[in-house]
Amino acid sequence: MNKNAFRQLSYGVYVVSTWDKGRATGCTANSAMQITSEPASIAVSINHDNYTNQCIQDTGKFAISILGEHSSPGIIGTFGFKSGKDNDKFEETEQIVRGYMPIVADACAYIVCEVIDKMETSTHTVFLGKVLDADMLKADAPMTYAYYHNVIKGKSPKNAPTYIAE
Ligand SMILES: Cc1cc2nc3c(=O)[nH]c(=O)nc-3n(C[C@H](O)[C@H](O)[C@H](O)COP(=O)(O)O)c2cc1C
């Protein structure tokens, strides 16, 4: 199997967030996709070992902050390489609340979802969310996963579904 073929799939770069007993938390994710239009639904794939997974299971809700090319790249590092279990990620990242959910202020758009179904794989939970709220935040091109790798020269950790060992 040539895993380089996987790198030809296109994604965006997002922060999937939720509440941890009243405190905002979340993780960087590329694995968000729209499943249906009417009623609108979105799926995300979150590793069992990510603290965000446990928090989404507890709240039954998640939000997707869609990062733009001008969003601070530091957000991806904060949310993608640290755990919310022992870090307050939103302490270093400005937060706004929309649809009762925490959102990254420096994103170009957001989507708020309620979990209506889930599928377990050996490593990740695929959460299916019914969209409760969504809006644009600022004019910016959405960051693609290719832009993250080719322009920002970013990497992906082991818990990302797209991780490929070097
Ligand atoms: C660019 C990028 C994409 C990522 N995509 C995902 C993803 O789709 N699903 C996932 O579970 N983890 C993904 N990760 C890894 C998590 O963001 C990372 O494991 C994070 O530290 C988990 O934080 P938490 O323990 O607070 O949930 C990605 C990381 C990066 C940098």
The ligand as an SDF file (V2000), in Angstrom:
LIG
                    3D

 31 33  0  0  0  0  0  0  0  0999 V2000
   -2.8310   19.4470   11.7660 C   0  0  0  0  0  0  0  0  0  0  0  0
   -3.3540   18.5030   12.8250 C   0  0  0  0  0  0  0  0  0  0  0  0
   -4.4760   17.7400   12.5580 C   0  0  0  0  0  0  0  0  0  0  0  0
   -4.9990   16.8820   13.5320 C   0  0  0  0  0  0  0  0  0  0  0  0
   -6.1250   16.1730   13.2650 N   0  0  0  0  0  0  0  0  0  0  0  0
   -6.6760   15.3860   14.2170 C   0  0  0  0  0  0  0  0  0  0  0  0
   -7.9240   14.7410   13.9940 C   0  0  0  0  0  0  0  0  0  0  0  0
   -8.5690   14.9080   12.9640 O   0  0  0  0  0  0  0  0  0  0  0  0
   -8.3940   13.9190   14.9790 N   0  0  0  0  0  0  0  0  0  0  0  0
   -7.7280   13.7200   16.1520 C   0  0  0  0  0  0  0  0  0  0  0  0
   -8.1990   12.9570   16.9970 O   0  0  0  0  0  0  0  0  0  0  0  0
   -6.5500   14.3560   16.4140 N   0  0  0  0  0  0  0  0  0  0  0  0
   -6.0270   15.1940   15.4780 C   0  0  0  0  0  0  0  0  0  0  0  0
   -4.8670   15.8640   15.7290 N   0  0  0  0  0  0  0  0  0  0  0  0
   -4.1590   15.6000   16.9950 C   0  0  0  0  0  0  0  0  0  0  0  0
   -4.7500   16.3360   18.2190 C   0  0  0  0  0  0  0  0  0  0  0  0
   -4.9770   17.6930   17.9280 O   0  0  0  0  0  0  0  0  0  0  0  0
   -3.7420   16.2030   19.3910 C   0  0  0  0  0  0  0  0  0  0  0  0
   -3.5870   14.8420   19.7200 O   0  0  0  0  0  0  0  0  0  0  0  0
   -4.1320   17.0330   20.6160 C   0  0  0  0  0  0  0  0  0  0  0  0
   -2.9850   17.1970   21.4350 O   0  0  0  0  0  0  0  0  0  0  0  0
   -5.2370   16.4140   21.4400 C   0  0  0  0  0  0  0  0  0  0  0  0
   -5.5510   17.3070   22.5010 O   0  0  0  0  0  0  0  0  0  0  0  0
   -6.5340   16.9060   23.7030 P   0  0  0  0  0  0  0  0  0  0  0  0
   -5.8730   15.7960   24.4760 O   0  0  0  0  0  0  0  0  0  0  0  0
   -6.6660   18.1680   24.4960 O   0  0  0  0  0  0  0  0  0  0  0  0
   -7.8260   16.4790   23.0930 O   0  0  0  0  0  0  0  0  0  0  0  0
   -4.3490   16.7630   14.7860 C   0  0  0  0  0  0  0  0  0  0  0  0
   -3.2260   17.5610   15.0690 C   0  0  0  0  0  0  0  0  0  0  0  0
   -2.7340   18.4200   14.0990 C   0  0  0  0  0  0  0  0  0  0  0  0
   -1.5380   19.2850   14.4340 C   0  0  0  0  0  0  0  0  0  0  0  0
  1  2  1  0
  2  3  1  0
  2 30  2  0
  3  4  2  0
  4  5  1  0
  4 28  1  0
  5  6  2  0
  6  7  1  0
  6 13  1  0
  7  8  2  0
  7  9  1  0
  9 10  1  0
 10 11  2  0
 10 12  1  0
 12 13  2  0
 13 14  1  0
 14 15  1  0
 14 28  1  0
 15 16  1  0
 16 17  1  0
 16 18  1  0
 18 19  1  0
 18 20  1  0
 20 21  1  0
 20 22  1  0
 22 23  1  0
 23 24  1  0
 24 25  2  0
 24 26  1  0
 24 27  1  0
 28 29  2  0
 29 30  1  0
 30 31  1  0
M  END
$$$$
